[in-house]
């Protein structure tokens, strides 16, 4: 048996329990009643409540009512007959120097066909041969069975054309520069970007998540102000500044404005403030410079001073895709870091072959393509200046010009009227369209593109039509 | 959450209380709580029982009727996001075994507590209040009801 203490404990427990039982006999009446009620409820719950779902059942009558009430909505809602989707203009055939719209031929001043390589028989032949040799697609990204010898050849040719160490090609012009910028500039780096850059560059800048400092279009003093501010900021925190990368993103010839960037001064500032220059030469490749090598050739600047030149193959070259050239050290980084290179299928071989042939034509010994283009641009510029009522925006040597109406008459509606009138006379021009989330929406304008094979008479005709349109619109 | 299991339960919250041994564990946990309270020297048995029921009912109310959604990513496309745990049990079917069990436990605890507190009035009131707090929201009339828009979202 346990010790006396234990025995006592057990005994005391027993008395406690006994006292509890005693108190049960003295329960207050309401409490007892309540407890009995609870016991009955519990028993009822356990024994009689069956599981059921919470669902509203509709009676037959209600179902019929709902069926009778239902009215089908029309498949096609009523729509204005002038909706653009109902009045589609149909293009037929090659969009070269002339376009056939809705059966009528007209001169094409709207597409970016600077050197008229679209529809060029040499290029077309080479492309057809490439289809017969390689098939149609390349079936893979560059890193996974998508690299074909023709890609490597094109890259080498581009690097050789620009006299740079290495080139890299992309399969889509828009994503070229939009992949390149985030490949180098990361979250805490600083980008000095011109406000007039085109949409692809804006998207690349946005994707990079870097700190962006926009400076006014082609305004070197504004850029200097930003650089000085950044310099002061850096001096306060030199350790952090050493880990920051700085880039200047500019275009050679601006698509939205038609003017050249002041490159020599920017290169000077580069060595003073230590940033790298990424230049997008989509429009100036093949059009500016003696042999079409772009703004660096025009200003006679050593291409090694520009860290990366990127461009699109979709404008002068007449193929599809884009490329970048620069030193091996810089360009090679993109082979693993550029999203558009690693994760998109590579350029179809027929387009690469077309691009190579276009380069062949551009590099021919006795070619005067670019010279002629610059001359014609200058002449067209003069002719356009002679027309009253238009504001010409752009360099005189630029084959891409923006036309605006003077003073407050410059609206998209009026410009569209001019475009429609020109179409009836056999000239196709277009109003430059922008997306709503552009960083700085340029003013409405007609974007004129000069084709190198336009004759003088055709340019005269263009000016005549523009003059008539102006008169018609303001009346 | 549903990684590595074969049946692909859309929201495990609906069925885990039906699992083997959960009811027994529940009861054992209540008693463990009670023994912990009993081992504190200055608490008498009656106070300990009242405390046990109070704590149990308050936790019951909070966990079943205040907390909404599930602590993991469910594959029911967010259907359970606005439902409290009580409403998620058995996917909303009322009067299942688990629900009846969970409704009866506070009542039984009330009986035991009343017995051990010798039917004292104050204890009765406290126990009654918390028991109602734990039992009343479990009735099907209150399914999906958010009084005064408290805890609606």
HADDOCK unambig.tbl for C-alpha pairs under 7 A between the chains (distance, minus, plus):
assign (segid A and resid 20 and name CA) (segid B and resid 116 and name CA) 6.55 0.50 0.50
assign (segid A and resid 20 and name CA) (segid B and resid 118 and name CA) 6.17 0.50 0.50
assign (segid A and resid 23 and name CA) (segid B and resid 118 and name CA) 5.53 0.50 0.50
assign (segid A and resid 24 and name CA) (segid B and resid 115 and name CA) 6.88 0.50 0.50
assign (segid A and resid 24 and name CA) (segid B and resid 118 and name CA) 6.62 0.50 0.50
assign (segid A and resid 27 and name CA) (segid B and resid 119 and name CA) 5.83 0.50 0.50
assign (segid A and resid 42 and name CA) (segid B and resid 104 and name CA) 6.40 0.50 0.50
assign (segid A and resid 45 and name CA) (segid B and resid 100 and name CA) 6.80 0.50 0.50
assign (segid A and resid 46 and name CA) (segid B and resid 100 and name CA) 6.73 0.50 0.50
assign (segid A and resid 49 and name CA) (segid B and resid 95 and name CA) 6.18 0.50 0.50
assign (segid A and resid 50 and name CA) (segid B and resid 95 and name CA) 5.89 0.50 0.50
assign (segid A and resid 51 and name CA) (segid B and resid 93 and name CA) 6.50 0.50 0.50
assign (segid A and resid 51 and name CA) (segid B and resid 94 and name CA) 5.36 0.50 0.50
assign (segid A and resid 51 and name CA) (segid B and resid 95 and name CA) 4.35 0.50 0.50
assign (segid A and resid 51 and name CA) (segid B and resid 96 and name CA) 4.99 0.50 0.50
assign (segid A and resid 52 and name CA) (segid B and resid 93 and name CA) 5.68 0.50 0.50
assign (segid A and resid 52 and name CA) (segid B and resid 94 and name CA) 5.44 0.50 0.50
assign (segid A and resid 52 and name CA) (segid B and resid 95 and name CA) 6.68 0.50 0.50
assign (segid A and resid 53 and name CA) (segid B and resid 92 and name CA) 6.73 0.50 0.50
assign (segid A and resid 53 and name CA) (segid B and resid 93 and name CA) 4.44 0.50 0.50
assign (segid A and resid 53 and name CA) (segid B and resid 94 and name CA) 6.00 0.50 0.50
assign (segid A and resid 54 and name CA) (segid B and resid 92 and name CA) 6.87 0.50 0.50
assign (segid A and resid 54 and name CA) (segid B and resid 93 and name CA) 6.42 0.50 0.50
